[in-house]
Amino acid sequence: MPKKIRLGILGGGGDSLIGVLHRVASHINDNYQIVGAVFNPDFEQNMAFAKEIDVPTNRIYKDFDTMVEEELKLPEDERIQVCSVLTPNFLHFPMAKKLLDNGFHVICEKPMTTTLEEAKILQEAHQKSGSIFALTHTYTGYPMVRQMKEMIKQGALGKIHKVDARYYQGWINPIIHDKEKRSSVWRLDPKKAGISSCMGDIGVHAFNMVEYTTGLEVKSLLCDFNYLYEDNQMDVDGTVLIRMGEHVKGVIRGSQVATGEENGLAIAIYGEKASFRWEQEKPNFLYMMSDTEPTKVYKPGHAYNSEFSLDGTKLPAGHPEGIFDSMANIYLGVARAIRGEEQQEGSYPTMKDGVRGMNFIEATVESHKNGNTWVELEE
């Protein structure tokens, strides 16, 4: 078996949801070993957390700049090869750019940057670097999402004419209705989160899911946000009409104040012959519907699935797999790319997805601020 890839981690310490997700995912296929990190800006907490999860403390650094400086002093066959950026949004761009400029591969949380301009600068740095860059749109790693993508590519739905994607959560309810709390949480602070909360955090996942599964690109959009309170600068709910072609229309709905909702990402794609429906909270079921036949249910691990879907399935049919496995499939794709191994198109989200995502986020904000007007996305 190839030697494990040396992984660095930025952020994700303590009880961070995203931290444990990335760490577990990196271990699932036995491709990575965490060799260095800055889990927390507080060095004492940083060291304590490293000890807690049994990561050697000799390469736990006081800050990001020190990590890069010290790692570059090591022989190439010892230093970190790829670094996962799990920090708040405003740090994604400077960290990812410095890593690329210094020859490291990068796995980055979304949104990739806080502005489209930054995304384009990062794209240029990536092109110059020759390094691998992956953006963790986690849900593209689910086997049934990949099955849907492959079947659409093979023409299972015929010509697509309607797409309906939503991502509903309710977690921000206890915060948004309390003036003191909504003024202090980083996700509602434009300086740390960027120009959008709801669309920047979860709506962009729905956007990515639309383009990933259909193979089509959103050409233009019209957006209507809800901020709930005059003193709140960030959207917490939004509805986006999209045009993907002259006769291909759809809607993307996102909300962080959908009371009682947990992690309700779902997509329905309607074509002239049939349609697909998939829900993230029930990820092992892909429904295919038509006007002439009973509804079909596709499930992971069966021989009838595509090679791409089966490649991302680790257990026999009937054994549920979830979010850790989905993220692990992205880490697997990155590992293969770093090693120069053959892999399927769509094995991990790329720099292009990051730029497209920022284009979408900025377009939604522009549309709302202009009085809910149609805005063209860049080609």
Protein Blocks (a to p, Z undefined) as FASTA:
>chain_A
ZZddddddeejiajbfklmmmmmmmmmnopaccfbdcfbfblklmmmmmmmnopafklcc
fbfklmmmmmmmpcfklmcfbdcdfbdfklmmmmmmmmmmnopacdddddfblbfklmmm
mmmmmmmnopacddddfklmpmklmmmmmmmmnopnopafbdcdddddfklmmmmmpmkl
mmmgmklgmklnojbfklmmmmmmmmmmmmmmnopacfbdcddddehiaklcbdfbdcdd
ddfbfklccdddddfklghiablccdddddfkbccdddfklmmbccdddfkbccddddeh
iakbcfklmmmpcbdehiacdfklmmmmmmmmmmmmmnopacdehiaccfklmmmmmmmm
mmmmmmmmnopaaddddZZ
